[in-house]
C-alpha cells in the first residue's frame, strides 16, 4: 500500500492577488483589501509593496492610511474570493482528483500515487510553483503524510519562534518558567530550514516519510489548529512547541484542555484519520454555438438560440433535471459580452417552455460589431418529478384538465415575470390570523405553490379595499360604547347619511404582539350603507390605551 502524501496549498494573499489580476495598473503600488471586523475597517489582505511599507494584516484602515498615504484599497468581496478559490480547485485537479477547498484561502490535495506522473514530488511542486507564478499567485505549500502536518508546514515552516503568533516571549512568562524557556530558545528559537526530517524549497516545506514527529516537534502549538484559548492556556504553563506537548501525559492534558488538543495532535501524527473529501462538482448544463462569421440580425440570433435549446433540454432530461433559470450569453467579435436571463415558475426541460421567455428579452442583447458565439446555460436546475406519476394524474377524474390549467397558470407567471420581473408577480396564501389585513401572506408566485383549497372562511364579509383606519366624526348616538352608528357622520370631508347598519362584530387584538395599529383595544365592526349607496366598514375602538372613537377601515364593492 502506497504511503499517503498530502499537500496543503495556502494562498496568504489570495484576496489581494485576485484583484491585482484584473488591475494591472496597481501592481507596483501599495495595495490592500479592506473588510469589517468588529465594526472596524481593517486590512484583510496586503500586497508585498504594502507589507514593505510597514503595514500589517488586521491593522485599522485609519492607521494604515496615516502610515502610507498612497495606499490603494478595495472592499472585501467574499463571494468573489470563494468563487476564485473554487476555480483554483478545478485547476488543481490536473495534479490529483482528490482536491478539497479549505476556505477562505487554502486547499488540500491528496497526491498519493500521483507524484510520479510529474517526475516525483519535486517535479510536481515545481510545476505548481510555475503555474502559480503564471497566475500571479504566491502560495506556500506543505507536504506530509497527514493533512494536519501538511497544514502546519505550509503556515509555520521556516518561521522563527518570535514571529509565530504564540511566540516564545520570555518576558511575558512567569518567573518559574523563564529558565526553562531560555534553555528551549537556545535550540528551538529558529528551526532549521533543511534537515533530515523537514526540507524547504522555495515556498514549499516537505516532511520526509516516517519523520512526522521530528518535523512537527519544533513548530509552535498554533500549528496544531488549536483554538486560541487553548494555545493561550498552554502558553501560561510554559508550553510553546509541539514536541513539549508530546512528552506530557495525555490524561492530564485531556482533563485540563478537553479532547480537542489530543484530537488535533493525533490527526497531525496520523493516529486519527482525517481524509481528504473532495466536494462533488455542481451539475453544469450548457451548450454553445460558434459562427464562422459574426451575426447581428435578430432572426439569426433566434435561429441560433433554437439550435441550442434542443440539445440543452436533452441533457437536462437525461440527468432527470429541469431548468429553473436560463441564461443566453452573446459573445461579440470586439470582445464584449451581453446576456439575458429568465426565470421559470416551475422547472422545465421542454424547449417550448423556455423559448417564449427568452424571445421576450431578446431585444436586450447588444449585437455591436457582430456576435461570434452564443451560449445557453441552465443557471439553476431542479430535480424533475418522475414521469410515472403522469398516468395516475390522467386517470384521476378531471386530472388532465386540472394539470393543464395549472401548467397554463405557471406559464403565465413565467411570461409576466419576464416582462415585469420575477419578484413582481405575487400570489396570496392564507395566514393564521383573525386580524383584518393579516389574513393573507404575499409570496412570489414563481417560488411558491398555490394555496390548498378551500381558503379559511372569515366570520363575516370582508371589504375588497382596505386602508389604514381613518377617523370618522359620528353624530349623536354613535359616541356611546356599544351603540349603533349615528344617523349621520362625516368622513373624508363629506357629510353622509346612514341608511343600513349591520353588526356589531367584535375583534380583539393579538395580545402577544405589540401592534401599533391595535393599541386602542377591542373593536366593534359594522357594515354600513349610506344614502348615496356607499358601503363602508366602520368600527368603534373602545380605547384601551388611546382615546375611543369611530374609524373607517374599508370599502365594499
BELRAMO-V214497 format. One record per pair of residues at least 6 apart in sequence whose ideal C-beta (glycine too) atoms are under 6 Angstrom apart, sorted by the first residue. I is the first residue (numbers start at 1). J is the second residue. Records with the same first field share a line. If there is no record, write none. Layout:
BEGIN
I = J + J
END
This chain:
BEGIN
2 = 112 + 113
3 = 209
4 = 112 + 145
5 = 111 + 112
6 = 110 + 147 + 150
7 = 109 + 111 + 143
8 = 108 + 142 + 150 + 151 + 154
9 = 107 + 139 + 141
10 = 106 + 140 + 154 + 155
11 = 105 + 137 + 139
13 = 45 + 138
14 = 105
15 = 33 + 44 + 45 + 81
16 = 31 + 33 + 45 + 47
17 = 136 + 137
18 = 84
19 = 74
21 = 136
26 = 72
29 = 72
30 = 49 + 50 + 53 + 68 + 70 + 71
31 = 47 + 50 + 72
32 = 43 + 46 + 50 + 73
33 = 44 + 45 + 74 + 76
34 = 41 + 61 + 73 + 75
35 = 44 + 76
40 = 60
41 = 61
42 = 58 + 60
43 = 57 + 59 + 64
44 = 76
46 = 55
53 = 68
54 = 67
55 = 64
64 = 71
65 = 71
85 = 101
89 = 99 + 101 + 107
92 = 99 + 109
93 = 99
96 = 109 + 110 + 111 + 114
98 = 110 + 276 + 278
99 = 109 + 278
100 = 108 + 276 + 277 + 278
101 = 107
102 = 108
108 = 147 + 276
110 = 276
115 = 121 + 124
118 = 124 + 127
125 = 204
129 = 202
132 = 139
140 = 154 + 203
141 = 154 + 204
142 = 150 + 153 + 154 + 205
143 = 206
144 = 150 + 153 + 207
145 = 212 + 270
146 = 268 + 270
147 = 274
148 = 267 + 268
149 = 207 + 212 + 216 + 268
152 = 219 + 223
153 = 205
156 = 219 + 223
157 = 205
158 = 193 + 200
160 = 190
161 = 167 + 168 + 189
164 = 220
165 = 222
166 = 220 + 221 + 222 + 231 + 235
168 = 185 + 240
170 = 178 + 181
173 = 181
177 = 238
180 = 238
188 = 218 + 241
191 = 218
193 = 200
197 = 208 + 211 + 214 + 215
198 = 207 + 215
199 = 206
207 = 215
212 = 269
216 = 242 + 268
217 = 242 + 243
219 = 242
221 = 231 + 234
222 = 231
224 = 264 + 265 + 268
225 = 264
226 = 264
230 = 257 + 261
239 = 245
250 = 262
253 = 261
254 = 262
266 = 272
267 = 274
283 = 381
285 = 315 + 316 + 378
286 = 377
287 = 308 + 311 + 312 + 376
288 = 373 + 375
289 = 304 + 307 + 308 + 374
290 = 373
291 = 372
294 = 333 + 370 + 371 + 372
295 = 371
296 = 367 + 370
304 = 374
308 = 376
309 = 351 + 354 + 355
310 = 351
312 = 376
313 = 349 + 351
316 = 323 + 349
317 = 349
320 = 384
321 = 381
322 = 347 + 348 + 349 + 382 + 384
323 = 378 + 381
324 = 344 + 347 + 380 + 382
325 = 343 + 379 + 380
326 = 342 + 354 + 378
327 = 339 + 341 + 377 + 379
328 = 340 + 358 + 376
329 = 339 + 375
330 = 338 + 365 + 371 + 374
331 = 337 + 372 + 373
332 = 368 + 371
333 = 369 + 370 + 372
334 = 368 + 369
336 = 368
338 = 365 + 366
340 = 361 + 364
342 = 357 + 358 + 418
343 = 417 + 422 + 446
344 = 414
345 = 410 + 413 + 414 + 446
346 = 410
347 = 382 + 384
357 = 414 + 418
360 = 418
393 = 399 + 403
394 = 400
413 = 425 + 445 + 446
416 = 425
417 = 425 + 446
422 = 446
423 = 444
425 = 445
426 = 442 + 445
427 = 443 + 445
428 = 440
429 = 441 + 443 + 451
430 = 451 + 455 + 456
431 = 438 + 439 + 440 + 441
433 = 439
437 = 466
460 = 505
463 = 537 + 554 + 555 + 556
464 = 557
465 = 554 + 555
466 = 554
469 = 551 + 553
470 = 552
472 = 489 + 491 + 550 + 551 + 552
473 = 490
474 = 486 + 489 + 550
475 = 486 + 487 + 488 + 489
476 = 486
477 = 483 + 486
478 = 485 + 486
481 = 542
484 = 501
485 = 498 + 501 + 526 + 528
487 = 498
488 = 497
489 = 496
491 = 552
496 = 530
497 = 531
498 = 528
499 = 529 + 530 + 531
500 = 529
501 = 526 + 528
502 = 527
503 = 525 + 526
504 = 524 + 526
505 = 525
506 = 524
507 = 523
508 = 522
509 = 518
519 = 545 + 546
520 = 541 + 543 + 546
521 = 542 + 543 + 544
522 = 542
523 = 539 + 541
524 = 540
525 = 539
526 = 538
528 = 536 + 538
529 = 535
535 = 556
536 = 552
537 = 553 + 554
538 = 552
539 = 551 + 553
540 = 550
541 = 548 + 549
542 = 548
END
